Amino acid sequence: MSGRTYALPPSIIALVVLLALGWGSNWPVMKVVMTE
């Protein structure tokens, strides 16, 4: 196995994490708004 391991750039990882956190925190709010 070569020394270089496959890894995503930190910027992409940060973007995915922010998207996941944003979606996870907005989903309950969206459900409440839709049901009201």
Helices and strands as residue ranges (DSSP letters): H 10-35
